């Protein structure tokens, strides 16, 4: 057994150990923080992340030197606060709630948020007290957001902001529900699955229009890095970007089948720094599952569809999307309690146009920043694509029996599903190896 394979097994054992430990470990109360529960206190701190502007409220992460970890503040939509604002807060500190079907406390703890405050009294003391670089990034992102809002109306503007900027909180509850029913919620979330699908679509399209392999890989990789920076480089986007980038690099050097070791090693490093990701971060789970599914399942689907026509690499996009969907399906069912039966059709109709929406969004924003009236003229093609997306989601979400709802899904469902999937992949690889061994060989003279 080689040293690299031994190291791979050690990484897998570590990931399995973290998974088992996270299931068995009972939550422990932090005595230092518990003394603040339900206490009304006055303290000063700084907004450490981009505020989430929702339909009727805003949320932001807040750090004070007086309290360990970060605090999640929920307040009125106005006045709007910005990253780096220094505030004086007076309100009641509360422990994050643990719901019957969602451990909100663990979800926040993975980002080192241990306390919440709802609708406190807030006084702005000073602005621009955060990191200079991120301050500039968030200001630039706000300009991009305004271009979209001034050239498109909802729901098209809300979808483009979600797909392009990660601003999913502007979507109406009705639209979110339709996206869930149609199995297309991933297209409006900056998750690993979303980012991997987007980079792969850009890759296939670049190759389809005749770019050299070296050119298109570097082009997509640079776009990926710039995109993560543009949306503010949240930890979830960085983790998703690492997975997508590793997959791109593996394809660049022609070693897609051996990329699994690199992905597993990357996941091990992330879990060393933050073990809570495996249990509490759905984005991390989707990133990991989608990447490995594309590595292992896409070659199987490619072989089954080898005789299909492949104009503009649409077949590659289809097999890649199907691989990612099958690999992430149990995670989506487990967390959201719903299986969308209409999802395969919806994704075939929508996913191929995502890259055109992204490219159209870039063009719109570029010209909109230069001269807004020009942006209002060239917005029509992207409005058409977004309207098509909305119509497809509206129609398919209204189909009878489009979804099956599940209650109390067990971890055993996840384990059983992936054991069956691993067995199918193993059988597929075994048959391929047998064909190679028994294929006729030619002798060169």
N, C-alpha and C positions, 0 to 999 in steps of 0.2 A: 504494500500500500504506500502510495507516494505521500510526501509531506504535505502537499497542497490538499489532497483528499482528507488527510487527518485533520488539517486545520478547518476544512469545510464542515466536517462532522462535529468538531468542537463548537463552531459557530451555531450550527443547527441545535445542538444540545443546549447551548446557552439560551437561544430563542425559545425553545420548548420549556426550559426551566423558568424563564420569565413568565411565560404564559400560564404554567401550572401555579406558580407562586402568586400571580395576580388573582387567580381564581380562589385560592385557598386562604389568602391573607385577609384577616379581618381588619376593617378600618380602625385606625387608632386616633384618638383625639389629641390634638396639639394643645398642651396645657397653657402655653404662652398665648396662643391665639384665642383659646376658649374664654380667657378672662375678658376679652373684648365683646363677646357675644351679647347682643341686645343692650349694648351700652351706647348712650348718646355722647359723642365726644367731638371736640373741635381740633382739627389738625390741618397742616399745610403740606402740599406735595405737588407733583408734576404729572401731567398726562403723558404716559409712556408709549402709547400706540395711537394709530389713527382712529378717531371716534367713528362708531357705526351709526350712520344717520338712517334711522328706520322711519316707517310711515308716521308714527305718532310719538316717537321717543328717540333718544340717543343714548348710546352706551359707550363707555370708554374705560380703559385700564388706567389705574391711578397708583402712584408710588409715593409713600411717605416714609421718611427716615424713622418715624416713631413706631412703625408697625412692620413686622416681618412679612415678606411677600408683597403681592399686589392686591389691590381692591378693585372690584368691578362696580362702577358707578352707573346707575340708571336714572336719567333725569328727563325733563321736558325737552321737546324738539328745539325750542328756542329759549335763550340765546344759544347759538351754535358755538361749540368749543373746538379748539384745534390742538394738534400734537404740540407738545412743549409748553402749553399754558400752565402757569403756576397758579394754583387755586387754594383758597381757604374753604374747607368743607366742614359743615356741621350737620351731623345726622346719626342715625342708629346703625351700628355695624351688626350684620347678621351672618349666620353661617349659611353657605349655599344649601339649597334644598335638595334632598334625595327623593325623587319621584318613584312611583311604583314601577314604571317602565323605562326610567332614564336616571342614571346616576350623575346628576348635574354637578355634584360636588367633585367627583373624580374627573369629570370633563374639564372643569376649571383648574383643578389642581395640576394637570399636566402642563399648564402654562404659568404655574406658580401664582395662581389667584386663589386666595383662601378665604376672602371675606367679600361681602356684597353690601351695598347701600342703595336704597331706593328713594329717589326724589328728596335729596338733602338740600339744605341751604348752601348756595355756592357764591363765592365772591372771587372775581378775577383780580389777581394781584399783579401778574406780569406775563408777557408773552415771549415766545421764542427762547425758551429755557431748555429745550431738548437738544438732541444731536443735530448739528448744523446740516449734515448730509441728508438725514432723513427728513428734516424740515423742508429742504428744497424739493425732495422727492414727493412728499405729500402735497406741497403747494402746486407742483407741476401736475400731479394726478388730479387735483381739484380743477385745474384749467381744462384738462381733458374731459372731465365729467361735465363741466358746463357747456363745452362744445356739443356734446351728445344731447344734453337737455335742451339746448337752443335750436337744434336741427331736427329732432325727432320728438314725437309725443308717445306717452305710454300706450300700450305695453311694449312697443318696439324699443323705446329708449331704455326702459327698465331691463329688457333682455340684453341689449348691447352692453350696458354698463355691467351687468352680471357676467356675461361671457368674456368681455374684454378687460374689465377693471376689477372684477371680483366683488362688485357691489350688489350682492344678492339680496340685501335687506330691503331694497326698494321694490321688490316684487310683491304683488298683492297676494294675499292668502289663497284667493281663488285660483290664480295662475300657478302658484306652488303646488296646489292640490292636483291640478290638471297635469303638471309635469310629473308628479309622483305616480299618477294613474297610468300615464303613457310610458313610464320607465325612462324618462329623459331628464330627470332632475340633475344628473351629473353634468349636463352641458352648461349649467349656470352656476357651477361651483368650482372654485379653483382648487380642485383635489388632484391627487396623483393620477387617478383614472382620466380626468379631464385633460391634464397636461400631457400625459403620455399619448393619448389619442390625437391631440392637436399637433404635437411634434411629429408624430408618425404620418399624419395626413399631409403636413407641409413637406415632409421628406419625400413621400410618394409623388406628390404633385410636382416637386422640384425635379425629380428624376423623369417624370412624365413629360415635362416640357423641354427636356433635353439638357439640363445642367449636368456637368460632370459630377461623379460621385463625391470627389473630394470637395468640390465647390458647395454642393448642396448640404453636406453634413456640417461644414463650418458655418454656413449661412444659418441653418436652423439652430445650431448650438449658440451662436451669437444672439439670435433673436430670443432664445430661451432665457439667457442671462439678462438681457435688456428688459425683457418682459417681467421677470421676477423683481428686478430693481424698480421698474415703473409702477408696479402695484404695491410698493412699499416693503418688499422683502419680508412678509410675515413668515414665521417659522414653518407653518404648514406648506406654504408655497416653496420654500427652500428645500424641504424634505421631498416634496413631489418633484421639484426640479432635479434633484440629485438622482432620483430613480429614472426620470425621463432621459437625463443626460447620460447616465451609464448605459442605457439601452441604445442610445444613438452612437456612443463610442464603440460599443460591441459590434454594431452593424458596420461602422466605419472600418474596423480592422478585420471584418469578416469572421468574427468569432461569436456569433449570436448564441450558439448552443452552450458556450462556456461562460456566458455572461451571468448565469445564475450564481456563480461563486462570488462575483463582484457585488451583485445585488444583495446577497445574503450577508456578505461582509459589511456592506454599507448599513444594512438594517441592524447588524450587531453593534456597530459603533454608535448609531443613534440611540439604541436601547441602553447602552452603557451610560450615556449621558442622561437619558430620561426613560426609565423602565415603564413609566405610566402610559407611554405611547401605544404599546401593544394592546392594552385593554380598553383605553379610554379615547383614543384618537382614531375616528373612523377614516379620516383622510390618510393616515399612515397605513392602516389596514388595506384600504383600496389601492394605494400606491404599490404596496408590496405584492398584493394578489394580482393586480393588473399587469405589472411588469413580468412576473414569473409566468403568467398565463400566456402572454404574447411570446415569450421565449420558448415555451414548451408546446402550446396548443396551435399557434399559428402555422408552424411547419406541417403539422398533421392536416390542417384544413387546406393549406396550399397544395399538398399532395392530392387530396381528394378532389380539388377543383382545378387541377393542372391543365385540363383541356378546355376550361371555360375561357371565353374572350376576356381581355383585360385592358379595355380602352381607358386611357388616363389613369391607369393603375387603380381603377375602381374596385376590382376584385381583391387587390391587396388591402384596400381600406375596409372592405367587407369582412375579410377573414381576420384582420387585426381587431376590428370592433367586436366581432363575434367571440374571439378568444378572450378579450378583456371582459366582455359581458358574462361569459360562463365562469370565469375565474373569480369575479366579484359578486356573482348572484347570491350565494349564501350569506355573505356579509350584509348585503342590502336587505335581504329578507329578515335576518336576525335583528338588525337595528331598527328597521322601519316596519316590520310585521306585515309586509305586503309583497306579493309576487305579481308583477305586471305581465299578463299574457300577451299583451299587445306590444310589449317593448321591442321584440326583434324587428317588427315592421316599422315601428316609429324610428328606431335608430338607423335602419337602412335608408329611410326617407330623409332623415335630418342630419346625421353625422357627416355625410360627404360634403354638405354645404357649409360646415362650420369654418373650414379654412377660408372660404370665400367671404364669410362674415367677418372673420378676423382681419383679412387683408383689406376688405372694404372699410372696416372700422379704422384701420391705420391711415388709409387714404383720406377718409372723411376728417379725421382729427388733424392730420397734417395740414390740409388746406383750410380747415376751419380755424386753426390757430393763426394762419397767415392772414386770412380775410374771411370772416364769418359768412357774408352773403354768398361767397363761392361755395362754402361748405353746404349751404342750403340748396344749391343747385345740383351738386354732385351726389347728394344724399339719396336720390331716388333708387339707384340699383340696390343699395343695402337695405332701404326701406322695403323693397320688393322681397328680398330674401328673408328678412325678419317677419314680414307679413305671412309669407309662405310657412315659416316655422310655426307661427302662432296658429294658423289655420289647421296645420297638421295636428298639432297638440290638441286644439279644441275638438277636432273631429274624432280623433282616435280615443281621447279620454271619455267621449260620450258613447262609445261602443258598449253595448250590454256585456256584462261578464268580462270586462277588460282586465280586472284584477281579482286576485284571491287574497283575502286577509287571513293572517295567522295571529294566534295569541300564545304568549309564553313560549317562544322558541327556545329550545335548550342548546347549550354549548355542544351537546352530543350530535345535534344536527350538523353543525359546522364541521366537526371532526369527521363524521361519517361521510359527508359530501366530499371533503377533500381527500379522504382515503380512497373513495371510489374514483375520483378524478386522477389521483396519482397512479392507481392501478391501470386505468385506461391509457395514460401516457406511457407507462412502463410496457404495456402490451404493444402499443404502437411502435415504440423504439425497438422492442425485441423482434417484431416482424421485419422492421427495416434492416436490422443487423443480419437477420437470417437471409434476406434477399441479397444483401451485399456479399455474404460469405458464399452463397450458392450460385452467384451470377457467373456466367462463362468468362473466362479470362483469356486474353490474347497474349501471345508470346512474340515479342519483337526480335527480329533476326538482325 
